[in-house]
């Protein structure tokens, strides 16, 4: 599985640790984020990861900024993206199983690396359940189509 990762300046260190962890687990990882600690605009990186997922360059995305909020909002502006901010594993599981989220986001200033690893393991290990959840995901995507 190919995983894209994007981050702003606040999440450089966490991104490096996440990439190392994912590579150890034999995921292919593509970096769409910054490696600089200089202040930079998180929307730029949210859009990059969103486009990479929507265009099929990667299977799933990971987005990290200070809180996970801004970068996920930017990613969610890309047609076809369903980014979910998660600070614990249960929400990550539900994001995949019920909402078919294709980008997971979290905050480098909110959680530590061990929690990030648990969130990633849960998110990447879960699968969309379909069924009644498909109808709801279709409703979410219809909102996007009607704009």
C-alpha positions in Angstrom: 0.0 0.0 0.0 1.2 3.5 -0.9 0.7 6.1 1.8 1.1 9.9 1.2 2.1 12.1 4.0 1.9 15.9 4.3 2.9 18.3 7.0 3.6 21.9 7.9 6.6 23.3 9.9 5.1 22.3 13.2 5.1 18.6 12.3 8.4 18.0 10.7 9.8 15.9 13.6 6.6 13.9 13.9 6.4 13.4 10.1 10.0 12.0 10.1 9.1 9.5 12.9 5.8 8.5 11.2 7.6 7.9 7.9 10.2 5.8 9.6 7.4 3.8 11.4 5.5 3.2 8.2 8.5 2.2 6.2 9.4 -0.3 9.0 5.9 -1.8 8.5 6.7 -2.1 4.8 4.4 0.7 3.5 5.6 2.7 0.6 5.6 6.4 1.7 5.5 9.5 -0.5 6.4 12.8 1.1 4.2 15.8 0.2 5.2 17.8 3.2 7.9 20.3 4.2 11.2 19.3 5.8 11.8 22.9 6.9 11.1 24.3 10.3 10.4 27.7 8.7 6.8 28.9 9.1 4.8 27.8 6.1 1.1 27.7 5.1 -0.6 24.4 6.1 -3.3 24.8 3.4 -0.7 24.2 0.7 0.2 20.8 2.2 -3.4 19.9 2.8 -4.2 20.5 -0.8 -1.2 18.5 -1.9 -2.1 15.4 0.1 -5.8 15.8 -0.9 -4.9 15.9 -4.6 -2.5 12.9 -4.3 -5.3 10.8 -2.7 -8.0 12.0 -5.1 -5.8 11.5 -8.2 -4.9 8.0 -7.0 -1.2 8.7 -6.7 -1.4 7.2 -3.2 -3.9 4.9 -1.6 -4.4 6.8 1.6 -3.1 10.0 3.1 -1.7 11.2 6.5 -1.9 14.9 7.2 -0.1 16.5 10.2 -0.1 20.1 11.4 -0.1 21.6 14.9 -3.7 20.4 15.6 -4.6 18.5 12.5 -7.5 20.8 12.0 -6.2 23.3 9.4 -4.5 20.8 7.2 -7.5 18.5 7.2 -9.9 21.4 6.3 -7.7 22.2 3.4 -7.5 18.5 2.3 -11.3 18.2 2.6 -11.7 21.0 0.0 -10.3 18.6 -2.6 -13.0 16.8 -4.5 -13.2 13.2 -3.3 -11.3 13.6 -0.1 -12.8 12.5 3.3 -10.2 13.6 5.8 -10.8 12.9 9.5 -8.9 14.4 12.5 -8.3 11.8 15.1 -6.6 12.1 18.5 -7.2 8.5 19.5 -7.7 5.1 17.8 -11.4 4.6 18.1 -12.2 7.6 16.0 -9.7 6.4 13.4 -11.4 3.1 13.3 -14.8 4.6 12.8 -13.5 7.1 10.2 -12.5 4.1 8.0 -15.2 1.7 8.8 -18.2 4.1 8.7 -17.1 7.1 6.8 -14.6 5.6 4.4 -12.1 8.3 5.3 -9.1 8.4 2.9 -7.0 10.8 4.8 -6.2 10.7 8.5 -5.1 13.9 10.3 -3.7 14.6 13.7 -1.9 17.3 15.6 1.8 17.2 16.4 1.1 19.6 19.2 -1.8 17.5 20.5 -0.6 13.9 20.5 2.7 12.1 20.9 4.4 9.8 18.5 3.2 6.6 20.3 -0.4 7.7 20.1 0.2 8.6 16.4 1.4 5.1 15.8 -1.7 3.6 17.4 -3.9 5.8 15.4 -2.1 4.9 12.2 -2.2 1.2 12.9 -5.9 1.3 13.6 -6.7 3.5 10.6 -4.6 1.5 8.2 -5.9 -1.8 9.6 -9.6 -1.0 9.3 -11.7 -1.4 6.2 -14.9 0.4 5.0 -17.9 -1.7 6.0 -20.2 -0.5 3.2 -23.9 -1.4 3.6 -25.8 1.3 5.4 -22.6 3.3 5.7 -22.3 3.5 1.9 -25.6 5.4 1.7 -24.3 7.9 4.2 -20.9 8.3 2.4 -22.9 8.8 -0.8 -24.9 11.6 0.9 -21.7 13.3 2.0 -20.3 13.1 -1.5 -23.5 14.4 -2.9 -23.1 17.6 -0.9 -19.8 18.1 -2.7 -21.4 17.5 -6.1 -24.1 20.1 -5.4 -21.7 22.9 -4.8 
